[in-house]
Amino acid sequence: MLVWSNRGQGLAEYALILSLIAILAVSALLFLSGRIGTILSTIGAKL
């Protein structure tokens, strides 16, 4: 039984870390979306 509880705890920690990374990535994309759109428009116009 002890093996499963340790394994479950490890999986929960990985899930928390991954969810925090996902939240940070989405917030960074939302924050930088205007700048990214401008850069892509500039690149598209030069092509």
Rosetta blueprint (number, residue, H / E / L):
1 M L
2 L H
3 V H
4 W H
5 S H
6 N H
7 R H
8 G H
9 Q H
10 G H
11 L H
12 A H
13 E H
14 Y H
15 A H
16 L H
17 I H
18 L H
19 S H
20 L H
21 I H
22 A H
23 I H
24 L H
25 A H
26 V H
27 S H
28 A H
29 L H
30 L H
31 F H
32 L H
33 S H
34 G H
35 R H
36 I H
37 G H
38 T H
39 I H
40 L H
41 S H
42 T H
43 I H
44 G H
45 A H
46 K H
47 L L
